[in-house]
């Protein structure tokens, strides 16, 4: 083999891209390549891109050009491979415009990462270890106590502001066997929390034969892996039903956590988005969810400044955000995406108005969220240790309870004598003693 078969990854975008990068790393490792953190040590740099929003495209291009410039003064220049959503969205146009990089690999072709790496680095496949049989096994290289697992890909919703169906294709569920094989490997490697993700997790299994449901998947997973937490993200309102809520209640290892990205609450704005619902309908759904699953943690995503959104419609969204009492909310201003239906709508708002409305909405959501998080003080919860922080006061374990999703909802800071006292991956009882915005403080119960 050549003296340098190091591959570095730069992953941009959402958790789904993290899963894709992890699978590509696993394939490369099994085929004899070495994964390194520092791009300066790599013969190949894979930039796994996002193109959901133009801001993400701009960020990706900035990262790519930074890497290109870093290679300029080096005698042995690394190859740069642009992977993921950007090649999927722009296709041949990207190849003709972005001539500074060595190659492209769209999201749909990422299982061919080994062959692409061999091609770009001029490696004879026969010189590589056997590793993966035909590089086709679904394996993971995840490190840490929590891992995302995609249960589906693509989307059939065609929301007017969104390009995902054109980037990722139509909705398709992965089979329960595919999902469980991945989960089993992760659990065997020490993962204690599995986060199921997809563009629309609530309709998993409808395209399988025989038809299955997300509730059945969760029920089977929680039973097959009783010592593992399971969390479900990105659940549209239409996918919330009594069967699913009953399964959440039936298993202690299913997180009582509902992530429901609503985007808006005004019925006319939702219709323009090619979505269904209204503030009244959504409030009924939330009331029913909280009745069925007492103490459930809720999260949503809101969009401010959609084309044609009036001040009255925005005020309705503000009122809804206050009344709905979500524990966590992501707020972002509408982004006019080239190629999307909404991108050509009349009534496009100026950037200042969109940003101003997004900030007003975020202020409301944060006021509600901070008050909600403060109400956890005094509770004793089971917490998953995922890291440490060294402060002037000593060592703190960084943990999360089931009401906190990884990376986005904050952590519990627990003072400990040393890192050995609470190993990463352990689940321990913690009493919440204080809150600060979305961060919590606790002590071992």
C-alpha positions as CSV (number, residue, x, y, z in Angstrom):
1,X,0.0,0.0,0.0
2,X,1.1,3.6,-0.5
3,X,2.8,5.1,2.6
4,X,-0.2,7.4,3.3
5,X,-3.7,5.9,3.2
6,X,-4.9,8.3,5.9
7,X,-8.4,9.7,5.4
8,X,-9.9,12.7,7.3
9,X,-13.5,13.6,7.4
10,X,-15.2,17.1,7.8
11,X,-18.9,16.6,8.4
12,X,-21.3,19.4,8.0
13,X,-25.0,19.6,8.6
14,X,-27.4,17.4,10.6
15,X,-27.2,14.1,12.5
16,X,-28.2,12.2,9.4
17,X,-24.9,13.3,7.8
18,X,-23.0,12.2,11.0
19,X,-24.5,8.7,10.5
20,X,-23.4,8.7,6.8
21,X,-19.9,9.8,7.7
22,X,-19.7,7.2,10.4
23,X,-20.7,4.5,8.0
24,X,-18.1,5.7,5.4
25,X,-15.4,5.7,8.1
26,X,-16.3,2.1,9.0
27,X,-16.1,0.9,5.4
28,X,-12.8,2.6,4.9
29,X,-11.3,1.2,8.1
30,X,-12.4,-2.3,7.3
31,X,-10.8,-2.0,3.8
32,X,-7.5,-1.0,5.3
33,X,-7.5,2.8,5.4
34,X,-6.7,4.8,8.5
35,X,-9.1,7.5,9.8
36,X,-7.3,10.6,11.2
37,X,-8.7,13.7,12.8
38,X,-6.2,16.2,11.3
39,X,-6.7,16.9,7.6
40,X,-3.0,17.9,7.5
41,X,-2.1,14.2,8.0
42,X,-4.5,12.9,5.3
43,X,-4.0,11.7,1.8
44,X,-7.7,12.1,1.3
45,X,-10.1,14.6,2.9
46,X,-13.8,13.8,2.6
47,X,-16.1,16.8,3.1
48,X,-19.6,15.5,3.8
49,X,-21.8,18.4,2.9
50,X,-25.3,19.8,3.6
51,X,-27.3,21.7,1.2
52,X,-30.7,22.0,3.0
53,X,-30.3,25.7,3.1
54,X,-28.2,28.1,1.0
55,X,-26.4,29.1,4.2
56,X,-25.3,25.5,4.5
57,X,-24.1,25.5,0.9
58,X,-22.2,28.7,1.5
59,X,-20.6,27.2,4.6
60,X,-19.7,24.0,2.7
61,X,-18.0,26.0,-0.1
62,X,-16.1,28.1,2.5
63,X,-14.8,24.9,4.2
64,X,-13.9,23.4,0.8
65,X,-11.9,26.4,-0.4
66,X,-10.2,26.7,3.0
67,X,-9.0,23.1,2.6
68,X,-7.9,23.8,-1.0
69,X,-5.9,26.8,0.1
70,X,-4.3,24.8,2.9
71,X,-3.0,22.3,0.3
72,X,-1.5,24.9,-1.9
73,X,1.9,25.1,-0.2
74,X,2.3,21.4,0.5
75,X,4.5,19.1,-1.5
76,X,2.2,16.2,-1.1
77,X,-1.3,17.6,-1.6
78,X,-4.3,15.7,-0.2
79,X,-7.1,14.8,-2.5
80,X,-10.4,16.5,-1.6
81,X,-13.7,14.5,-2.1
82,X,-17.0,16.4,-1.8
83,X,-19.7,14.0,-0.6
84,X,-23.3,14.1,0.6
85,X,-26.1,16.5,-0.2
86,X,-24.3,19.1,-2.2
87,X,-23.4,16.8,-5.1
88,X,-26.9,15.3,-4.8
89,X,-28.5,18.7,-5.2
90,X,-26.3,20.2,-7.9
91,X,-25.0,17.2,-9.7
92,X,-23.0,17.8,-12.9
93,X,-23.3,21.6,-12.4
94,X,-21.2,21.3,-9.3
95,X,-18.5,19.3,-11.0
96,X,-18.1,21.8,-13.8
97,X,-18.0,24.8,-11.3
98,X,-16.0,23.3,-8.5
99,X,-12.9,22.2,-10.4
100,X,-10.5,22.7,-7.5
101,X,-11.5,19.4,-5.8
102,X,-10.6,15.9,-6.9
103,X,-14.0,14.2,-6.9
104,X,-17.6,14.0,-5.9
105,X,-19.8,11.3,-4.2
106,X,-23.5,12.0,-3.8
107,X,-25.5,10.9,-0.8
108,X,-27.0,8.0,-2.8
109,X,-23.6,6.6,-3.7
110,X,-21.8,6.8,-0.3
111,X,-21.7,3.0,0.0
112,X,-19.1,3.2,-2.8
113,X,-16.7,5.3,-0.7
114,X,-13.9,2.6,-0.7
115,X,-13.9,2.3,-4.5
116,X,-13.9,6.1,-4.8
117,X,-10.9,6.4,-2.3
118,X,-9.0,3.7,-4.2
119,X,-9.6,5.6,-7.5
120,X,-8.6,9.0,-6.2
121,X,-5.5,7.7,-4.4
122,X,-4.4,5.3,-7.2
123,X,-4.6,2.2,-5.0
124,X,-4.8,-1.3,-6.4
125,X,-7.7,-2.9,-4.6
126,X,-5.8,-6.2,-4.5
127,X,-3.3,-4.6,-2.2
128,X,-5.8,-3.9,0.5
129,X,-6.8,-6.3,3.3
130,X,-9.9,-8.4,2.7
131,X,-11.8,-6.3,5.3
132,X,-15.3,-5.9,4.1
133,X,-16.7,-8.5,1.7
134,X,-17.3,-6.3,-1.3
135,X,-17.3,-3.4,1.1
136,X,-21.0,-3.9,1.5
137,X,-21.7,-4.7,5.2
138,X,-23.6,-2.2,7.2
139,X,-21.2,-1.4,10.0
140,X,-20.4,1.6,12.2
141,X,-17.4,3.1,13.8
142,X,-19.2,5.2,16.4
143,X,-17.3,6.2,19.6
144,X,-19.2,7.3,22.7
145,X,-22.3,6.3,24.7
146,X,-24.8,7.7,22.2
147,X,-25.4,7.1,18.5
148,X,-27.8,8.0,15.8
149,X,-29.4,5.3,13.6
150,X,-31.3,6.2,10.4
151,X,-34.5,4.2,10.1
152,X,-35.4,5.8,6.8
153,X,-34.2,8.2,4.1
154,X,-35.8,10.5,1.7
155,X,-39.1,12.3,2.0
156,X,-42.5,12.4,0.2
157,X,-43.9,15.5,1.8
158,X,-42.6,18.1,-0.7
159,X,-43.0,21.1,1.7
160,X,-42.8,24.2,-0.5
161,X,-39.7,25.6,1.2
162,X,-37.7,22.3,1.2
163,X,-35.3,20.6,-1.2
164,X,-34.9,17.3,0.7
165,X,-37.0,15.2,-1.7
166,X,-34.9,16.4,-4.6
167,X,-31.6,15.8,-2.7
168,X,-32.4,12.5,-0.9
169,X,-35.2,11.1,-3.1
170,X,-38.5,9.6,-2.2
171,X,-39.2,8.2,1.3
172,X,-38.0,4.7,1.9
173,X,-37.8,2.7,5.2
174,X,-34.9,0.6,6.1
175,X,-36.0,-2.9,7.2
176,X,-36.2,-3.8,10.9
177,X,-33.3,-6.3,10.3
178,X,-31.1,-3.7,8.8
179,X,-31.8,-1.4,11.7
180,X,-31.4,-4.0,14.4
181,X,-28.1,-5.3,12.8
182,X,-26.8,-1.7,13.2
183,X,-28.1,-1.3,16.7
184,X,-26.7,-4.6,17.8
185,X,-23.2,-3.6,16.6
186,X,-23.4,-0.3,18.3
187,X,-24.6,-1.7,21.6
188,X,-21.9,-4.4,21.5
189,X,-19.4,-1.5,21.0
190,X,-20.6,0.2,24.2
191,X,-23.4,2.5,23.0
192,X,-26.0,3.0,25.7
193,X,-28.4,5.3,23.8
194,X,-29.8,4.9,20.2
195,X,-31.5,7.9,18.6
196,X,-33.7,6.9,15.7
197,X,-33.8,9.5,13.0
198,X,-35.2,10.1,9.5
199,X,-36.9,12.8,7.6
200,X,-40.3,11.6,8.9
201,X,-39.9,8.8,11.6
202,X,-43.6,8.5,12.3
203,X,-44.4,6.8,9.0
204,X,-41.6,4.2,9.1
205,X,-42.7,0.9,7.7
206,X,-45.7,2.0,5.6
207,X,-43.7,1.2,2.5
208,X,-42.5,-2.2,3.7
209,X,-44.2,-5.6,3.0
210,X,-45.9,-6.5,5.2
211,X,-46.7,-3.0,6.4
212,X,-45.2,-2.1,9.8
213,X,-45.3,0.9,12.2
214,X,-42.9,3.0,14.1
215,X,-44.6,1.8,17.3
216,X,-43.9,-1.8,16.4
217,X,-40.2,-0.9,15.7
218,X,-39.8,0.9,19.0
219,X,-41.5,-1.9,21.0
220,X,-39.4,-4.5,19.4
221,X,-36.2,-2.5,19.9
222,X,-36.9,-1.7,23.5
223,X,-37.6,-5.4,24.2
224,X,-34.6,-6.8,22.3
225,X,-32.1,-4.3,23.9
226,X,-33.5,-3.7,27.4
227,X,-30.4,-2.0,28.7
228,X,-30.3,0.6,25.9
229,X,-32.2,3.9,25.8
230,X,-34.2,4.5,22.6
231,X,-35.1,8.1,21.5
232,X,-37.2,9.1,18.4
233,X,-36.6,12.4,16.6
234,X,-38.3,14.2,13.8
235,X,-41.8,13.0,14.2
236,X,-44.5,14.8,12.2
237,X,-47.9,15.3,13.9
238,X,-49.6,12.8,11.5
239,X,-47.3,10.1,12.9
240,X,-48.4,10.6,16.5
241,X,-51.0,8.0,17.5
242,X,-52.1,6.2,20.6
243,X,-50.2,3.0,19.6
244,X,-46.9,4.9,19.6
245,X,-47.7,6.8,22.9
246,X,-48.7,3.5,24.6
247,X,-45.4,1.9,23.6
248,X,-43.5,4.9,25.0
249,X,-45.3,4.4,28.3
250,X,-44.8,0.6,28.3
251,X,-40.9,0.7,28.3
252,X,-38.7,2.5,30.8
253,X,-35.9,2.5,28.2
254,X,-37.9,4.5,25.6
255,X,-37.3,8.1,26.2
256,X,-40.5,10.0,27.0
257,X,-39.5,12.7,24.5
258,X,-41.3,14.0,21.5
259,X,-39.6,16.0,18.8
260,X,-42.3,17.4,16.5
261,X,-41.1,20.0,14.0
262,X,-44.2,22.1,13.3
263,X,-42.6,25.0,11.4
264,X,-45.7,27.3,11.9
265,X,-49.1,27.4,13.6
266,X,-51.2,29.6,11.3
267,X,-53.4,27.4,9.0
268,X,-53.0,29.6,5.9
269,X,-49.2,29.8,6.3
270,X,-49.1,26.0,6.8
271,X,-51.1,25.5,3.7
272,X,-48.7,27.6,1.7
273,X,-45.9,25.5,3.1
274,X,-47.8,22.4,1.7
275,X,-48.3,21.2,5.3
276,X,-51.4,20.5,7.3
277,X,-52.7,21.7,10.7
278,X,-53.5,24.8,12.7
279,X,-52.7,26.2,16.1
280,X,-56.0,24.7,17.5
281,X,-55.2,21.2,16.1
282,X,-51.6,21.3,17.3
283,X,-52.7,22.3,20.8
284,X,-55.2,19.4,20.9
285,X,-52.4,17.0,19.8
286,X,-50.1,18.3,22.5
287,X,-52.8,18.1,25.2
288,X,-53.5,14.5,24.2
289,X,-49.8,13.6,24.2
290,X,-49.3,15.0,27.7
291,X,-52.4,13.2,28.9
292,X,-51.2,9.9,27.5
293,X,-47.5,10.3,28.5
294,X,-47.3,12.3,31.7
295,X,-44.1,14.3,32.1
296,X,-43.1,13.9,28.5
297,X,-40.5,16.4,27.2
298,X,-41.4,18.2,24.0
299,X,-39.3,19.9,21.3
300,X,-40.2,21.6,18.0
301,X,-38.8,23.7,15.1
302,X,-40.3,27.0,14.0
303,X,-39.8,29.1,10.9
304,X,-40.3,32.9,10.9
305,X,-40.8,35.1,7.9
306,X,-42.3,32.7,5.3
307,X,-43.3,34.4,2.1
308,X,-46.6,36.3,2.6
309,X,-46.5,35.9,6.4
310,X,-48.5,38.9,7.8
311,X,-47.8,40.5,11.2
312,X,-51.1,39.0,12.4
313,X,-50.1,35.5,11.3
314,X,-46.8,35.9,13.0
315,X,-48.5,37.1,16.2
316,X,-50.6,33.9,16.1
317,X,-47.3,31.9,15.9
318,X,-46.0,33.9,18.9
319,X,-49.2,33.2,20.9
320,X,-49.1,29.5,20.0
321,X,-45.4,29.2,21.0
322,X,-46.3,30.6,24.4
323,X,-49.5,28.4,24.8
324,X,-47.9,25.2,23.5
325,X,-45.2,25.2,26.2
326,X,-42.5,23.3,24.3
327,X,-39.5,22.5,26.5
328,X,-37.1,23.1,23.6
329,X,-37.5,24.9,20.3
330,X,-35.3,25.7,17.4
331,X,-36.1,28.9,15.5
332,X,-34.8,30.0,12.2
333,X,-35.7,32.6,9.6
334,X,-37.1,31.4,6.3
335,X,-34.4,30.9,3.6
336,X,-35.4,31.4,0.0
337,X,-34.1,28.3,-1.7
338,X,-33.4,28.2,-5.4
339,X,-35.5,25.4,-7.0
340,X,-38.0,25.3,-4.2
341,X,-41.7,26.1,-4.8
342,X,-41.7,28.8,-2.1
343,X,-38.6,30.4,-3.6
344,X,-40.7,31.8,-6.4
345,X,-43.7,32.9,-4.2
346,X,-44.8,36.5,-4.2
347,X,-44.5,38.3,-0.9
348,X,-40.9,37.5,-0.1
349,X,-39.9,39.4,3.1
350,X,-36.7,41.3,3.5
351,X,-33.9,39.8,5.5
352,X,-34.2,42.3,8.3
353,X,-37.9,41.5,8.9
354,X,-37.2,37.7,8.8
355,X,-34.3,38.0,11.3
356,X,-36.3,40.4,13.6
357,X,-39.3,38.0,13.7
358,X,-37.1,35.0,14.3
359,X,-35.5,36.8,17.3
360,X,-38.9,37.8,18.7
361,X,-40.0,34.2,18.4
362,X,-36.8,32.8,19.9
363,X,-37.2,35.1,22.9
364,X,-40.7,33.7,23.6
365,X,-39.6,30.1,23.2
366,X,-36.6,30.7,25.4
367,X,-38.7,32.3,28.2
368,X,-41.1,29.2,28.1
369,X,-38.2,26.8,27.8
370,X,-36.1,28.2,30.6
371,X,-39.1,28.2,33.0
372,X,-39.8,24.6,32.0
373,X,-36.3,23.4,32.6
374,X,-36.2,25.1,35.9
375,X,-39.2,22.9,37.0
376,X,-36.9,19.9,36.8
377,X,-35.1,21.1,39.9
378,X,-35.7,18.7,42.8
379,X,-36.3,15.7,40.6
380,X,-34.2,12.6,40.7
381,X,-33.5,11.1,37.2
382,X,-31.4,8.4,35.6
383,X,-28.6,10.1,33.8
384,X,-26.2,8.9,31.1
385,X,-22.6,10.0,31.6
386,X,-21.0,11.2,28.3
387,X,-18.0,13.2,29.3
388,X,-16.2,15.4,31.8
389,X,-15.4,19.1,32.4
390,X,-12.5,20.4,34.5
391,X,-13.4,23.6,36.3
392,X,-11.8,25.7,39.0
393,X,-14.0,23.9,41.5
394,X,-12.9,20.5,40.4
395,X,-14.1,17.8,38.0
396,X,-17.7,17.6,36.7
397,X,-19.3,14.6,35.0
398,X,-21.4,15.8,32.0
399,X,-24.6,13.7,31.8
400,X,-28.0,13.7,30.2
401,X,-31.4,12.4,31.4
402,X,-34.0,11.1,29.0
403,X,-35.5,14.6,28.7
404,X,-32.4,15.9,27.0
405,X,-31.5,14.8,23.4
406,X,-27.8,14.6,22.6
407,X,-26.0,17.8,21.4
408,X,-29.0,20.1,21.4
409,X,-30.7,20.2,24.8
410,X,-27.9,20.9,27.3
411,X,-26.4,18.6,30.0
412,X,-26.4,17.9,33.7
413,X,-23.2,19.0,35.5
414,X,-22.4,16.6,38.3
415,X,-19.4,17.3,40.7
416,X,-17.3,14.2,41.2
417,X,-14.0,13.4,42.9
418,X,-12.4,12.1,39.7
419,X,-13.2,10.8,36.2
420,X,-12.8,7.3,37.6
421,X,-15.8,7.8,39.8
422,X,-18.3,7.8,36.9
423,X,-17.1,6.1,33.7
424,X,-18.4,7.3,30.4
425,X,-21.5,5.3,29.5
426,X,-22.6,4.6,33.0
427,X,-26.2,5.4,34.0
428,X,-26.6,6.8,37.5
429,X,-29.3,8.4,39.6
430,X,-28.9,12.2,39.8
431,X,-30.9,14.8,41.7
432,X,-31.3,18.1,39.9
433,X,-30.2,20.9,42.2
434,X,-30.3,24.0,39.9
435,X,-30.7,25.2,36.3
436,X,-29.1,27.9,34.2
437,X,-30.8,28.6,30.9
438,X,-30.9,25.0,29.4
439,X,-28.0,23.6,31.5
440,X,-28.7,21.7,34.7
441,X,-26.7,21.1,37.9
442,X,-27.1,17.9,39.9
443,X,-25.6,15.6,42.5
444,X,-25.4,11.9,42.8
445,X,-28.6,10.7,44.5
